[in-house]
Amino acid sequence: MTLSLLGACGGGSSSSGVPADAAVLSLPYTSRALICLAQIDYLFKAIGSVQNWCWWIAEIEATGTTDAELQSSCAVQEGLCLANPQAKIEALKATMCITADPLASAPFMAQYMFCNTTAGQLEECGREQVDIAASLRNAPCSEYSMARRDAANMPYATAQSCVAIQPSCP
């Protein structure tokens, strides 16, 4: 089963339609919302399936100080998600991109919303972080580890397009 969120947040494109050379700091609300919606679409395309969605949610919500604790907690969270994945998806849809500044709720973009960068650079950074996170999170709980969690929680540290933006941030 594929995720029903695709297309529900502004189309299936990974591009927002905002001019790539537009300065993020001067973008109006509607343009910021378009970037957020495009980022969410890209994220859910990268996740791909309800099973992968539940792995992501489980891994994000898992707790523990050892690999074994993390895997056990992840498995519990995965079971809760699989019991009603659509509820989790609907809860997310209800809160994404409708904040005072949509970029604040855009996955992997909030830390760059006040940077002196362009829309194109911001979108590239967001997509690269999604790709890195997807390579780490699209795996079962039995493969989840402390090292994988740490890497998945900080994709910006290795996303070269994000590293390039960081000097322009306050």
Z-matrix of the N, CA and C atoms (Angstrom, degrees):
N
C 1 1.440
C 2 1.528 1 108.19
N 3 1.331 2 117.08 1 131.65
C 4 1.456 3 120.42 2 176.96
C 5 1.512 4 109.45 3 -90.26
N 6 1.305 5 115.51 4 163.77
C 7 1.449 6 120.10 5 -177.34
C 8 1.516 7 111.16 6 -73.79
N 9 1.310 8 116.46 7 132.24
C 10 1.453 9 120.76 8 -179.02
C 11 1.521 10 112.35 9 -80.17
N 12 1.308 11 117.89 10 -3.19
C 13 1.453 12 120.12 11 179.44
C 14 1.514 13 110.94 12 -73.02
N 15 1.309 14 118.94 13 -25.28
C 16 1.446 15 121.02 14 -178.78
C 17 1.517 16 109.98 15 -57.76
N 18 1.313 17 115.12 16 132.27
C 19 1.447 18 120.13 17 -179.21
C 20 1.521 19 113.12 18 83.18
N 21 1.295 20 117.81 19 -17.59
C 22 1.460 21 120.10 20 -178.80
C 23 1.517 22 111.97 21 -79.80
N 24 1.282 23 116.31 22 -12.12
C 25 1.461 24 119.91 23 -177.18
C 26 1.514 25 111.90 24 -116.80
N 27 1.295 26 119.60 25 31.32
C 28 1.438 27 119.59 26 172.58
C 29 1.507 28 114.96 27 113.27
N 30 1.288 29 119.77 28 20.40
C 31 1.458 30 121.10 29 176.48
C 32 1.501 31 111.98 30 108.73
N 33 1.315 32 115.64 31 167.90
C 34 1.445 33 120.93 32 -175.57
C 35 1.510 34 113.62 33 -93.81
N 36 1.310 35 118.00 34 4.74
C 37 1.451 36 120.69 35 -177.16
C 38 1.520 37 111.07 36 -77.91
N 39 1.328 38 116.13 37 148.23
C 40 1.453 39 119.69 38 174.66
C 41 1.519 40 110.30 39 -91.75
N 42 1.305 41 117.57 40 2.84
C 43 1.457 42 123.11 41 178.50
C 44 1.524 43 108.53 42 -112.58
N 45 1.298 44 116.18 43 135.29
C 46 1.462 45 120.53 44 -174.96
C 47 1.525 46 114.21 45 -77.85
N 48 1.297 47 117.37 46 -21.75
C 49 1.453 48 120.20 47 -173.93
C 50 1.515 49 112.53 48 88.91
N 51 1.334 50 117.51 49 -6.40
C 52 1.459 51 121.85 50 175.25
C 53 1.528 52 107.09 51 -74.21
N 54 1.333 53 118.62 52 135.59
C 55 1.467 54 119.60 53 179.70
C 56 1.531 55 111.63 54 -52.58
N 57 1.309 56 116.34 55 129.79
C 58 1.462 57 121.55 56 -175.28
C 59 1.524 58 112.85 57 -59.42
N 60 1.333 59 117.52 58 -29.43
C 61 1.459 60 119.89 59 -177.42
C 62 1.529 61 113.58 60 -91.52
N 63 1.338 62 117.65 61 4.46
C 64 1.466 63 121.23 62 179.21
C 65 1.529 64 109.77 63 -70.25
N 66 1.317 65 116.40 64 135.67
C 67 1.467 66 121.78 65 178.65
C 68 1.525 67 109.76 66 -72.09
N 69 1.315 68 116.61 67 125.65
C 70 1.469 69 121.60 68 -178.35
C 71 1.523 70 111.07 69 -57.91
N 72 1.319 71 117.17 70 -41.32
C 73 1.464 72 120.39 71 -176.64
C 74 1.524 73 113.45 72 -63.45
N 75 1.323 74 117.80 73 -22.30
C 76 1.462 75 119.57 74 -179.04
C 77 1.526 76 113.21 75 -105.83
N 78 1.320 77 117.55 76 7.62
C 79 1.464 78 120.12 77 -178.77
C 80 1.522 79 111.65 78 -72.05
N 81 1.337 80 117.07 79 137.21
C 82 1.461 81 119.68 80 174.81
C 83 1.536 82 110.29 81 -73.10
N 84 1.311 83 114.19 82 168.07
C 85 1.467 84 121.16 83 -178.50
C 86 1.527 85 111.98 84 -51.66
N 87 1.323 86 117.35 85 -46.07
C 88 1.467 87 120.03 86 -175.70
C 89 1.531 88 112.00 87 -62.22
N 90 1.317 89 117.21 88 -38.52
C 91 1.472 90 119.96 89 178.57
C 92 1.519 91 110.52 90 -69.35
N 93 1.322 92 116.78 91 -39.52
C 94 1.464 93 120.62 92 178.28
C 95 1.534 94 109.58 93 -63.90
N 96 1.344 95 116.01 94 -38.27
C 97 1.469 96 120.42 95 177.68
C 98 1.526 97 110.64 96 -66.31
N 99 1.317 98 118.34 97 -39.67
C 100 1.470 99 121.15 98 177.74
C 101 1.521 100 111.31 99 -61.95
N 102 1.326 101 117.42 100 -40.69
C 103 1.466 102 120.68 101 177.77
C 104 1.525 103 109.68 102 -64.42
N 105 1.324 104 116.85 103 -43.68
C 106 1.470 105 121.18 104 178.41
C 107 1.526 106 111.11 105 -60.04
N 108 1.325 107 116.49 106 -47.59
C 109 1.468 108 120.69 107 -178.84
C 110 1.524 109 111.27 108 -62.88
N 111 1.320 110 117.25 109 -40.83
C 112 1.468 111 120.61 110 178.47
C 113 1.523 112 110.28 111 -65.01
N 114 1.333 113 116.85 112 -37.13
C 115 1.465 114 120.38 113 179.41
C 116 1.529 115 110.55 114 -66.55
N 117 1.308 116 116.79 115 -40.57
C 118 1.462 117 120.16 116 178.38
C 119 1.531 118 110.27 117 -65.04
N 120 1.308 119 116.72 118 -43.54
C 121 1.468 120 119.72 119 176.56
C 122 1.526 121 110.85 120 -57.95
N 123 1.327 122 116.35 121 -45.00
C 124 1.467 123 120.61 122 179.95
C 125 1.529 124 110.31 123 -62.70
N 126 1.326 125 116.15 124 -42.59
C 127 1.465 126 121.04 125 179.15
C 128 1.522 127 111.32 126 -58.55
N 129 1.333 128 116.78 127 -48.25
C 130 1.460 129 118.93 128 -176.83
C 131 1.524 130 112.74 129 -71.65
N 132 1.319 131 117.22 130 -28.29
C 133 1.463 132 118.62 131 172.44
C 134 1.522 133 109.80 132 -66.25
N 135 1.324 134 117.18 133 -39.25
C 136 1.467 135 120.91 134 179.10
C 137 1.526 136 111.13 135 -67.07
N 138 1.323 137 117.17 136 -37.33
C 139 1.469 138 120.82 137 178.81
C 140 1.520 139 109.27 138 -68.85
N 141 1.309 140 117.66 139 -49.00
C 142 1.454 141 122.72 140 168.62
C 143 1.508 142 119.24 141 87.43
N 144 1.305 143 119.61 142 -45.69
C 145 1.465 144 120.73 143 -174.14
C 146 1.524 145 110.48 144 -138.78
N 147 1.322 146 115.33 145 163.35
C 148 1.458 147 120.12 146 176.96
C 149 1.528 148 110.16 147 -61.62
N 150 1.323 149 118.00 148 -40.26
C 151 1.461 150 120.45 149 178.19
C 152 1.522 151 110.70 150 -59.10
N 153 1.327 152 116.79 151 -46.94
C 154 1.464 153 119.90 152 178.55
C 155 1.524 154 111.06 153 -64.93
N 156 1.338 155 116.94 154 -38.28
C 157 1.465 156 120.84 155 176.54
C 158 1.520 157 109.80 156 -57.51
N 159 1.314 158 117.14 157 -46.21
C 160 1.467 159 120.26 158 -179.52
C 161 1.527 160 111.64 159 -66.96
N 162 1.329 161 117.65 160 -33.28
C 163 1.474 162 118.99 161 173.75
C 164 1.518 163 110.14 162 -63.53
N 165 1.328 164 117.45 163 -44.23
C 166 1.468 165 120.68 164 178.75
C 167 1.521 166 110.28 165 -59.09
N 168 1.331 167 116.49 166 -51.97
C 169 1.468 168 120.59 167 -178.66
C 170 1.526 169 110.19 168 -59.88
N 171 1.314 170 117.03 169 -46.02
C 172 1.459 171 121.24 170 -179.38
C 173 1.517 172 111.22 171 -61.17
N 174 1.313 173 116.67 172 -41.99
C 175 1.461 174 119.75 173 -178.65
C 176 1.522 175 111.05 174 -70.87
N 177 1.317 176 117.48 175 -34.80
C 178 1.469 177 120.55 176 177.67
C 179 1.526 178 110.37 177 -68.09
N 180 1.326 179 117.01 178 -38.42
C 181 1.458 180 121.20 179 -175.62
C 182 1.530 181 113.83 180 -90.66
N 183 1.329 182 117.75 181 -9.44
C 184 1.469 183 121.12 182 -178.98
C 185 1.524 184 111.00 183 -66.57
N 186 1.320 185 114.48 184 146.38
C 187 1.463 186 120.91 185 177.03
C 188 1.516 187 108.89 186 -128.04
N 189 1.303 188 115.44 187 159.74
C 190 1.459 189 120.79 188 177.79
C 191 1.509 190 110.91 189 150.51
N 192 1.317 191 114.76 190 161.31
C 193 1.465 192 120.58 191 179.85
C 194 1.523 193 112.11 192 -113.45
N 195 1.336 194 116.14 193 -1.34
C 196 1.466 195 120.72 194 175.52
C 197 1.523 196 107.93 195 -132.01
N 198 1.319 197 116.37 196 164.52
C 199 1.459 198 119.69 197 176.93
C 200 1.522 199 110.96 198 -58.67
N 201 1.339 200 116.94 199 -42.64
C 202 1.467 201 120.55 200 -178.02
C 203 1.532 202 111.17 201 -63.40
N 204 1.334 203 117.86 202 -44.14
C 205 1.464 204 120.95 203 178.55
C 206 1.523 205 110.72 204 -64.34
N 207 1.311 206 115.98 205 -41.44
C 208 1.456 207 120.93 206 -179.91
C 209 1.524 208 110.71 207 -63.75
N 210 1.321 209 117.44 208 -43.69
C 211 1.464 210 121.71 209 179.71
C 212 1.519 211 111.48 210 -66.11
N 213 1.319 212 117.19 211 -39.55
C 214 1.462 213 120.88 212 178.91
C 215 1.524 214 110.63 213 -66.05
N 216 1.318 215 117.05 214 -46.61
C 217 1.456 216 121.23 215 178.50
C 218 1.524 217 110.68 216 -63.96
N 219 1.299 218 117.02 217 -39.45
C 220 1.464 219 122.50 218 177.98
C 221 1.531 220 109.82 219 -60.38
N 222 1.317 221 117.41 220 -44.55
C 223 1.462 222 121.47 221 -178.77
C 224 1.531 223 111.22 222 -62.31
N 225 1.332 224 116.52 223 -38.72
C 226 1.468 225 120.54 224 177.53
C 227 1.525 226 109.53 225 -64.22
N 228 1.329 227 116.54 226 -47.64
C 229 1.466 228 121.06 227 -179.73
C 230 1.530 229 111.68 228 -63.67
N 231 1.322 230 116.29 229 -37.49
C 232 1.461 231 120.48 230 177.73
C 233 1.529 232 110.35 231 -62.10
N 234 1.307 233 116.96 232 -43.64
C 235 1.463 234 121.42 233 178.51
C 236 1.517 235 111.82 234 -61.13
N 237 1.335 236 116.63 235 -41.76
C 238 1.464 237 120.60 236 177.90
C 239 1.523 238 110.91 237 -63.64
N 240 1.308 239 116.17 238 -41.27
C 241 1.466 240 120.05 239 179.43
C 242 1.518 241 111.14 240 -67.00
N 243 1.320 242 117.30 241 -46.02
C 244 1.466 243 120.82 242 -178.10
C 245 1.521 244 112.43 243 -64.95
N 246 1.347 245 116.81 244 -23.58
C 247 1.461 246 120.29 245 178.68
C 248 1.529 247 110.96 246 -66.72
N 249 1.339 248 117.16 247 -29.63
C 250 1.457 249 120.67 248 179.13
C 251 1.534 250 109.66 249 -159.26
N 252 1.326 251 117.29 250 68.35
C 253 1.468 252 119.54 251 -176.31
C 254 1.518 253 113.46 252 -63.01
N 255 1.314 254 117.58 253 -33.23
C 256 1.458 255 119.54 254 -178.06
C 257 1.523 256 111.27 255 -63.15
N 258 1.337 257 117.65 256 -32.83
C 259 1.466 258 121.00 257 178.27
C 260 1.529 259 110.20 258 -63.35
N 261 1.319 260 116.89 259 -41.52
C 262 1.462 261 120.96 260 178.03
C 263 1.527 262 110.58 261 -64.86
N 264 1.306 263 116.04 262 -42.11
C 265 1.464 264 120.54 263 -179.50
C 266 1.521 265 110.23 264 -65.51
N 267 1.330 266 117.52 265 -44.21
C 268 1.460 267 121.20 266 179.75
C 269 1.528 268 111.31 267 -64.39
N 270 1.337 269 116.97 268 -38.12
C 271 1.464 270 120.33 269 178.10
C 272 1.526 271 110.25 270 -62.74
N 273 1.303 272 116.91 271 -40.13
C 274 1.458 273 120.77 272 178.15
C 275 1.519 274 110.78 273 -66.94
N 276 1.321 275 117.13 274 -46.46
C 277 1.462 276 121.45 275 -179.48
C 278 1.527 277 111.39 276 -57.79
N 279 1.328 278 116.39 277 -34.08
C 280 1.457 279 120.78 278 -176.84
C 281 1.522 280 112.87 279 -70.52
N 282 1.318 281 117.56 280 -16.59
C 283 1.458 282 119.66 281 -174.71
C 284 1.523 283 114.37 282 -117.50
N 285 1.311 284 118.31 283 -12.42
C 286 1.463 285 119.95 284 -174.61
C 287 1.525 286 111.38 285 -83.71
N 288 1.307 287 115.54 286 139.01
C 289 1.468 288 124.50 287 171.35
C 290 1.519 289 114.80 288 66.09
N 291 1.317 290 118.41 289 13.20
C 292 1.467 291 119.58 290 178.81
C 293 1.526 292 111.16 291 -119.07
N 294 1.307 293 116.98 292 18.19
C 295 1.461 294 121.74 293 178.51
C 296 1.525 295 109.27 294 -81.02
N 297 1.332 296 116.58 295 174.58
C 298 1.466 297 121.15 296 178.75
C 299 1.525 298 110.84 297 -54.87
N 300 1.322 299 116.95 298 -37.14
C 301 1.462 300 121.59 299 171.80
C 302 1.525 301 106.67 300 -127.07
N 303 1.322 302 117.76 301 109.02
C 304 1.466 303 120.54 302 -176.48
C 305 1.526 304 114.19 303 -54.78
N 306 1.322 305 118.08 304 -29.82
C 307 1.466 306 119.38 305 -179.71
C 308 1.522 307 111.80 306 -66.99
N 309 1.333 308 117.08 307 -20.30
C 310 1.467 309 120.35 308 177.97
C 311 1.526 310 111.29 309 -66.65
N 312 1.340 311 117.08 310 -25.60
C 313 1.461 312 119.57 311 179.72
C 314 1.524 313 112.74 312 -108.53
N 315 1.322 314 116.79 313 4.43
C 316 1.465 315 120.30 314 178.60
C 317 1.524 316 109.34 315 -75.40
N 318 1.334 317 117.43 316 125.44
C 319 1.466 318 119.35 317 -178.09
C 320 1.525 319 111.81 318 -56.04
N 321 1.320 320 115.64 319 128.09
C 322 1.458 321 124.05 320 175.56
C 323 1.528 322 113.98 321 68.27
N 324 1.316 323 118.94 322 16.16
C 325 1.463 324 120.34 323 -178.47
C 326 1.523 325 114.13 324 -120.19
N 327 1.308 326 118.49 325 -20.74
C 328 1.462 327 121.40 326 -171.73
C 329 1.528 328 112.65 327 -54.03
N 330 1.320 329 117.73 328 -38.88
C 331 1.464 330 119.04 329 -176.20
C 332 1.520 331 112.89 330 -71.32
N 333 1.337 332 117.27 331 -7.56
C 334 1.460 333 120.92 332 -179.51
C 335 1.528 334 113.17 333 -112.65
N 336 1.306 335 119.09 334 4.67
C 337 1.461 336 121.73 335 -173.62
C 338 1.527 337 113.38 336 -69.20
N 339 1.326 338 117.76 337 -17.26
C 340 1.463 339 120.98 338 178.47
C 341 1.523 340 112.06 339 -110.63
N 342 1.311 341 116.94 340 14.80
C 343 1.458 342 121.02 341 -179.82
C 344 1.531 343 110.15 342 -83.88
N 345 1.301 344 115.77 343 150.90
C 346 1.458 345 121.99 344 176.98
C 347 1.525 346 107.77 345 -85.08
N 348 1.333 347 114.69 346 78.86
C 349 1.454 348 121.50 347 -175.46
C 350 1.528 349 109.41 348 -138.99
N 351 1.295 350 116.47 349 176.86
C 352 1.470 351 120.19 350 179.67
C 353 1.530 352 110.54 351 -100.31
N 354 1.323 353 114.69 352 163.55
C 355 1.462 354 120.73 353 177.38
C 356 1.527 355 110.09 354 -59.61
N 357 1.317 356 117.35 355 -41.85
C 358 1.464 357 120.82 356 179.54
C 359 1.516 358 112.58 357 -62.44
N 360 1.334 359 116.36 358 -42.47
C 361 1.471 360 119.89 359 178.46
C 362 1.525 361 110.57 360 -66.05
N 363 1.330 362 116.81 361 -41.04
C 364 1.460 363 120.85 362 179.61
C 365 1.525 364 110.59 363 -63.61
N 366 1.335 365 116.97 364 -45.55
C 367 1.461 366 120.02 365 179.69
C 368 1.526 367 111.08 366 -63.79
N 369 1.321 368 117.41 367 -41.03
C 370 1.469 369 120.31 368 177.92
C 371 1.522 370 110.77 369 -61.46
N 372 1.324 371 116.71 370 -43.80
C 373 1.466 372 121.65 371 177.91
C 374 1.525 373 110.36 372 -60.57
N 375 1.338 374 117.16 373 -45.67
C 376 1.466 375 120.65 374 -179.92
C 377 1.512 376 112.21 375 -62.69
N 378 1.339 377 116.72 376 -44.16
C 379 1.468 378 119.74 377 179.61
C 380 1.525 379 111.32 378 -65.45
N 381 1.321 380 117.20 379 -39.98
C 382 1.465 381 119.29 380 179.92
C 383 1.530 382 110.87 381 -64.57
N 384 1.324 383 116.74 382 -39.19
C 385 1.466 384 119.30 383 177.29
C 386 1.527 385 111.44 384 -65.18
N 387 1.318 386 117.25 385 -40.13
C 388 1.466 387 120.61 386 177.17
C 389 1.524 388 109.40 387 -60.56
N 390 1.321 389 117.00 388 -45.16
C 391 1.466 390 120.48 389 -179.67
C 392 1.529 391 111.45 390 -60.50
N 393 1.329 392 116.58 391 -42.12
C 394 1.467 393 120.28 392 178.73
C 395 1.522 394 109.85 393 -65.54
N 396 1.326 395 117.21 394 -48.00
C 397 1.464 396 120.82 395 -179.77
C 398 1.522 397 110.81 396 -61.89
N 399 1.328 398 117.64 397 -40.33
C 400 1.471 399 120.64 398 179.75
C 401 1.523 400 110.90 399 -62.96
N 402 1.306 401 117.07 400 -36.87
C 403 1.467 402 119.43 401 179.57
C 404 1.524 403 111.18 402 -67.56
N 405 1.322 404 117.35 403 -22.25
C 406 1.459 405 121.59 404 -178.91
C 407 1.521 406 113.12 405 -100.00
N 408 1.323 407 118.13 406 -30.47
C 409 1.466 408 121.41 407 -174.05
C 410 1.521 409 114.34 408 -97.24
N 411 1.298 410 120.08 409 -18.89
C 412 1.461 411 120.51 410 179.53
C 413 1.520 412 109.57 411 -81.01
N 414 1.325 413 114.41 412 63.18
C 415 1.462 414 121.86 413 -178.90
C 416 1.521 415 108.73 414 -148.67
N 417 1.308 416 117.26 415 150.87
C 418 1.469 417 120.03 416 -178.87
C 419 1.525 418 112.16 417 -66.95
N 420 1.314 419 115.27 418 159.88
C 421 1.459 420 121.42 419 -179.95
C 422 1.526 421 112.24 420 -57.84
N 423 1.313 422 116.97 421 -30.27
C 424 1.474 423 119.60 422 -179.79
C 425 1.526 424 112.18 423 -64.70
N 426 1.345 425 116.82 424 -18.05
C 427 1.457 426 120.94 425 178.34
C 428 1.528 427 112.50 426 -102.20
N 429 1.322 428 116.80 427 -0.76
C 430 1.457 429 120.67 428 -177.74
C 431 1.524 430 109.55 429 -76.85
N 432 1.323 431 116.67 430 136.86
C 433 1.458 432 121.37 431 -177.54
C 434 1.523 433 109.90 432 -141.50
N 435 1.311 434 115.70 433 168.94
C 436 1.457 435 120.52 434 177.69
C 437 1.535 436 110.12 435 -59.71
N 438 1.304 437 116.49 436 -43.16
C 439 1.468 438 120.30 437 -178.95
C 440 1.521 439 110.77 438 -64.45
N 441 1.323 440 116.86 439 -41.98
C 442 1.466 441 120.55 440 179.20
C 443 1.525 442 109.76 441 -65.95
N 444 1.332 443 117.63 442 -40.36
C 445 1.466 444 121.10 443 178.17
C 446 1.522 445 110.64 444 -61.17
N 447 1.323 446 116.52 445 -47.35
C 448 1.462 447 119.70 446 -178.72
C 449 1.527 448 111.29 447 -61.66
N 450 1.307 449 117.40 448 -41.98
C 451 1.469 450 121.06 449 179.61
C 452 1.525 451 110.92 450 -68.29
N 453 1.333 452 117.54 451 -41.02
C 454 1.464 453 121.26 452 -178.54
C 455 1.525 454 111.71 453 -69.25
N 456 1.323 455 117.26 454 -29.33
C 457 1.458 456 120.73 455 -179.58
C 458 1.523 457 112.90 456 -80.78
N 459 1.324 458 117.91 457 -8.30
C 460 1.455 459 120.90 458 -178.64
C 461 1.522 460 111.89 459 -134.68
N 462 1.341 461 119.09 460 52.69
C 463 1.460 462 119.45 461 -178.19
C 464 1.522 463 113.38 462 -64.51
N 465 1.348 464 116.07 463 -24.46
C 466 1.456 465 119.67 464 179.95
C 467 1.524 466 112.50 465 -64.38
N 468 1.330 467 116.09 466 -22.56
C 469 1.458 468 119.66 467 -178.61
C 470 1.526 469 112.09 468 -68.20
N 471 1.338 470 116.76 469 -25.60
C 472 1.461 471 119.71 470 -179.07
C 473 1.519 472 113.33 471 -115.95
N 474 1.314 473 117.72 472 -5.86
C 475 1.465 474 120.94 473 178.39
C 476 1.525 475 107.96 474 -76.76
N 477 1.319 476 116.22 475 109.89
C 478 1.463 477 120.09 476 -173.89
C 479 1.529 478 112.64 477 -61.70
N 480 1.312 479 117.94 478 -35.41
C 481 1.465 480 119.52 479 178.49
C 482 1.527 481 111.03 480 -66.04
N 483 1.323 482 117.54 481 -29.36
C 484 1.465 483 121.48 482 177.91
C 485 1.523 484 110.74 483 -78.59
N 486 1.312 485 116.26 484 -39.54
C 487 1.459 486 120.71 485 176.47
C 488 1.539 487 109.67 486 -57.83
N 489 1.326 488 115.94 487 -37.76
C 490 1.473 489 121.06 488 179.44
C 491 1.519 490 112.11 489 -66.68
N 492 1.333 491 117.66 490 -30.91
C 493 1.467 492 121.89 491 -179.48
C 494 1.522 493 111.74 492 -78.96
N 495 1.310 494 118.22 493 -33.51
C 496 1.461 495 122.50 494 -169.88
C 497 1.528 496 114.94 495 -50.44
N 498 1.318 497 120.77 496 -38.33
C 499 1.465 498 118.45 497 178.36
C 500 1.537 499 114.70 498 -62.96
N 501 1.336 500 116.84 499 -19.31
C 502 1.464 501 120.56 500 -179.30
C 503 1.530 502 111.86 501 -89.27
N 504 1.319 503 117.52 502 3.15
C 505 1.461 504 121.31 503 -176.59
C 506 1.525 505 110.88 504 -95.24
N 507 1.339 506 115.16 505 148.12
C 508 1.481 507 118.73 506 178.87
C 509 1.521 508 111.20 507 -69.47
